[in-house]
Amino acid sequence: METSGGHPARPHGGTADGVPPAAGDGHTVTAGRAAGGAATDGLPPFSGDLAAFAVQLRRMHGEVGRVIQQYAARQNLHVTDVQALAAILDAPEPMTPTGLRAVLGLTSGAVTACVDRLERAGQVRRVREDTDRRVVHLHYAADARAAARTHFRPLADALVRSGADFDEHELTVVLRFLTALNDSLAEVPGLPAGR
């Protein structure tokens, strides 16, 4: 079986760490313990198949990552540059270099280099705030946004096709889950630089 991009589909089984389960092993996390007796550090019960969720999330990450890498290559950008563009696009208020540094987890020098590349490539504009000229806002350039919209349209189409078999209530639950998952993932600490 292949994915839409012609890549082999990953198997739908296995555990969260990618090791296939032994026959008869369950994966549901209940009462703060994973199947097989491993403690989950006081986490609340999880009534789903944790391993299956992990596999599907990795698959989704890989498929989206593949499309992002293709876009980066076509635009002569780094993958980090595309992540920066997404952060600028999704920010609830105008993004600043400091805000971008926090979102991407980069050093100030790396953010400056990233923004410089994006500005040279015509992807973003630096705009100084009227009331405080020290504050710089980063704006996605209109032409670049249009090119990104065209490239990433198949992802939106895939979302619409996938959601066609779900009713509004089910999609609301899925969105609530994804929002909660992303909020929790944002709290996961990263490793210190250099490790």
C-alpha atoms as one frame of an Amber mdcrd trajectory, in Angstrom:
protein
   0.000   0.000   0.000   1.226   3.531  -0.773   0.441   6.998   0.527  -0.821
   9.735  -1.748   2.788  10.715  -2.432   3.747   7.255  -3.630   5.614   6.417
  -0.422   5.047   3.034   1.227   2.406   3.279   3.933   3.597   2.426   7.408
   1.920  -0.496   9.174  -1.035   0.351  11.359   0.168  -1.705  14.325   3.031
  -1.564  16.778   3.629   0.211  20.027   4.341   3.850  20.758   8.064   3.134
  20.453   7.612   1.297  17.148   8.200  -2.214  18.540   5.514  -4.697  17.463
   3.385  -5.948  20.366   3.517  -9.518  21.583   0.461 -11.614  20.770  -2.387
 -10.763  23.079  -0.795  -7.565  24.397  -3.179  -4.655  24.815  -2.133  -1.048
  24.373  -4.885   0.787  26.189  -3.643   2.927  29.057  -6.016   2.561  31.991
  -6.009   3.720  35.598  -2.654   5.424  35.237  -0.916   2.279  33.979  -0.152
   1.079  30.487  -1.027  -2.454  29.477   1.711  -4.787  30.646   2.052  -2.988
  33.974   4.282  -0.045  33.005   3.483   3.015  35.113   2.438   6.201  33.326
   3.606   8.569  36.086   0.194   9.425  37.464  -1.308  10.421  34.128  -5.085
  10.213  33.770  -6.552   7.103  32.114  -6.405   6.990  28.304  -9.213   4.895
  26.861  -7.812   4.738  23.332  -5.138   2.573  21.740  -2.031   4.601  22.595
   0.229   2.738  20.180  -2.192   3.175  17.281  -2.461   6.899  18.001   1.340
   7.180  18.085   1.685   5.385  14.753  -0.939   7.547  13.028   0.498  10.783
  14.433   3.956   9.803  13.173   2.476   8.990   9.764   0.710  12.356   9.642
   3.887  14.161  10.708   5.834  12.365   7.987   3.309  13.116   5.240   3.005
  16.794   6.143   6.790  17.007   6.532   7.244  15.603   3.024   5.043  18.334
   1.535   6.868  21.000   3.575  10.252  19.728   2.357   9.041  19.850  -1.252
   7.906  23.447  -0.793  11.191  24.422   0.860  13.148  22.895  -2.035  11.023
  24.655  -4.669  11.404  28.006  -2.932  15.124  27.521  -2.100  14.354  27.769
   1.596  15.372  25.823   4.695  12.667  23.708   6.333  13.066  26.008   9.370
  12.208  28.950   7.101   8.922  27.271   6.163   8.205  26.625   9.842   8.821
  30.334  10.453   6.383  31.248   7.683   3.740  29.003   9.233   4.315  30.623
  12.648   3.931  34.095  11.114   0.762  33.024   9.294  -0.836  31.375  12.336
   0.074  33.997  14.938  -3.012  35.621  16.531  -1.258  39.016  16.448   1.598
  40.405  14.356   4.698  38.260  14.851   7.947  39.776  16.099  11.441  38.265
  15.856  11.302  37.673  19.626   7.986  35.844  19.270   9.394  33.797  16.399
  12.378  32.851  18.537  10.020  31.558  21.247   7.872  29.571  18.798  10.773
  27.971  16.935  13.106  27.533  19.911  16.019  29.140  18.079  18.742  31.501
  19.239  18.365  35.186  18.429  21.166  34.885  15.863  19.471  31.952  14.132
  16.165  33.850  14.011  17.896  36.898  12.531  19.514  34.722   9.852  16.158
  33.035   9.139  14.296  36.350   8.794  17.111  37.745   6.624  16.799  34.748
   4.275  13.018  35.084   4.137  13.212  38.806   3.436  15.808  38.336   0.672
  13.601  35.629  -0.862  10.609  37.992  -0.880   8.700  35.815   1.591   8.343
  38.313   4.453   8.479  42.046   5.107   9.861  43.694   8.224   7.578  46.551
   9.290   8.380  48.904  12.169   5.479  49.704  14.470   4.279  53.320  14.276
   4.038  53.895  18.028   7.362  52.262  18.940   9.931  52.173  16.142  12.017
  49.627  18.070   9.303  46.998  17.567   9.521  45.094  14.277   6.571  43.079
  12.964   7.003  40.315  10.417   4.412  40.115   7.658   3.966  37.319   5.143
   4.373  38.874   1.663   1.171  38.637  -0.404   2.802  37.010  -3.450   4.605
  34.451  -1.284   1.410  33.647   0.575  -0.387  33.016  -2.728   2.392  30.633
  -3.850   2.212  28.774  -0.528  -1.572  28.525  -0.756  -1.245  26.911  -4.199
   1.426  24.446  -3.055  -0.347  23.427   0.147  -3.841  23.243  -1.381  -3.624
  19.424  -1.677  -3.311  19.257   2.137  -6.546  21.229   2.505  -8.183  19.010
  -0.113  -7.038  15.903   1.790  -8.555  17.325   4.967 -11.889  17.940   3.228
 -11.909  14.445   1.681 -11.010  12.817   5.003 -13.677  14.754   6.870 -16.462
  13.994   4.424 -17.405  10.778   6.265 -17.618  12.504   9.669 -20.530  14.573
  10.918 -20.181  18.027  12.477 -20.184  16.669  16.035 -17.430  14.157  15.271
 -15.300  16.817  13.596 -15.798  19.106  16.604 -14.503  16.332  18.874 -11.513
  15.687  16.581 -10.665  19.397  16.550 -10.987  19.574  20.334  -8.648  16.588
  20.672  -6.064  18.027  18.266  -6.171  21.383  20.063  -5.687  19.715  23.454
  -2.869  17.557  22.051  -1.052  20.551  20.578  -1.455  22.476  23.842   0.062
  19.532  25.738   2.861  19.089  23.202   3.748  22.780  23.562   4.458  22.103
  27.249   6.896  19.259  26.555  10.383  20.550  27.392  13.067  20.297  24.748
  16.587  19.091  25.324  19.195  21.756  26.095  21.146  22.940  23.054  24.228
  20.895  22.262  22.844  17.520  23.338
